[in-house]
Amino acid sequence: MTTIYGIDLHQPITPLMVKNALTQCFFEAHCQDTEFTDTQNSDINHSYCAKIVQKAFIDTNGDINAPTKQDIINVIEYLSKFSKSFRDPQIIAKHAAQIQQLIDNLP
């Protein structure tokens, strides 16, 4: 079984599942670089990252509640550009590639 952010690549995948994985992905990339490990900071960072993803949907005119494949593609491009000013390019590329695998499995 191959999973990415809890999504089994051998099962049907929906855009909403990928949107949730994208939020988790952004959180992990953020925390990987900042090395926050305690629960309080983790909760704060997760909320912060979810708001950044939400803003990305707004700024790209995507529907966060019922995203399309194209909405997710636009958001991942937006977040990749957004992150370049403060994240290691290797971290960005790694996480973007993981989300792209999920996108590639959308109908």
Residue pairs with C-beta under 8 A, 6 or more apart in sequence:
1 8
1 10
2 8
2 9
2 10
3 9
4 21
4 98
4 99
4 101
4 102
5 20
5 21
5 24
5 25
5 98
5 102
6 21
6 24
7 13
7 17
7 18
7 21
7 102
9 101
9 102
9 105
13 102
13 105
13 106
14 106
15 66
15 67
15 68
15 69
15 71
15 72
15 106
16 66
16 67
17 102
18 67
18 72
18 99
18 102
18 103
18 106
19 53
19 57
19 64
19 67
19 71
19 72
19 75
21 99
21 102
22 53
22 72
22 75
22 76
22 79
22 99
23 49
23 50
23 53
25 95
25 98
25 99
26 49
26 52
26 53
26 79
26 95
27 45
27 46
27 49
27 50
28 95
29 83
29 87
29 91
29 92
29 94
29 95
30 45
30 48
30 49
30 87
31 37
31 42
31 45
32 91
33 87
33 88
33 91
34 45
36 42
36 45
52 79
52 82
53 64
53 75
53 79
54 64
56 62
56 75
56 78
56 79
56 82
57 63
57 64
57 67
57 71
57 75
58 64
59 78
60 71
60 74
60 75
60 78
61 74
62 68
62 71
62 72
62 74
62 75
63 71
67 75
69 103
69 106
69 107
72 99
72 103
72 106
73 103
76 96
76 99
76 100
76 103
80 92
80 96
83 92
84 92
